Amino acid sequence: MAKWTPTHEAPEPLEGPVVATITGGTVVWFVLFLVQLPFYGWFDDHGHTWWLWTCLAGGGLGLIGIWYVRKRDAAIKRAERAA
């Protein structure tokens, strides 16, 4: 199989409100977990408890994501001030 080589330059990455986006997504995961929690018995009866744990894992990974993007934004701002 031949190696694929791009025929044009890659576009610049889009920058936006990254911290707000990750924070919003994390909040949504935790809210979904909390909304489903009262129905734990139904999920357990039907073998769908993984839905709850997926939401909890999404919220937990989102916390790591918030930490990461805040550090990234701080590093970008430091680099801009130094330049």
N, C-alpha and C positions, 0 to 999 in steps of 0.2 A: 504494500500500500504506500503510495507516494505521500510525502509530507505536504500538508496544505500550507500555502503561504498567502497572506492577505495581499490584495491588490491595491488597497488604499490605506491611508492612515486611520488609526482608531480615533473616534471623536473624544473630546475632552469629557471627563466624568461630570455628571450633573451634580451641582452642590445645591443644597436646600436646607431647610430647618431639620437637620438630621437628629439632633437631640430631642426635639419636640415630636418627631415622627416615631422614634424608638420608644419614647416615654408613652405616647398615645397607644401604641401597639401593646406595650407591657400592661398598661391599665386595662385594655380590652381583654387580654388573657386572664388577668386576675378577676375581672368582673364576670367573665364567663364561668370561671371556676366557682365563684361565690353564688352565682345564679343557679348552677347545677347542683350545688352541695345539698340543698334540702331534698333533692330527689335521689339521693344516694341509694336508697333501697330499691327504687325502680331500676336504676342503672345496674345494680348488683344482681337483681333478679334476671335481667335480660343479658347479662354478660358484657355490659358496656361501661364498666367502671374506668376503662382506659380513657374515656372521654374526659372525665374529671382530671385524671392525672396528666393528660396531655395539656390541658389548660394550665394546670399548676406548673408543669415543666416549662411551658411557654412563658409564663410570668417570671419564673426563676431565671431562665435564659435571657429574658428581656432586661432583668436587673443587671446581669453581666454586660449586656449590650449598652445600657445607659452608662455604666461605668466606662466602658471602652470609648464610646463616642464623645463623652465629656473630656476624657484624656486626649483624644485625637483633636478635638476642637481647640483645646488649650495649647497643644503642641503647634497646631497650624497658626494660631494667633501669635505665639512666641516667635515662630519663624518669620512671620510677616513683620513683626516689630524689629527683629534683628536685621532684616534685609534693607 
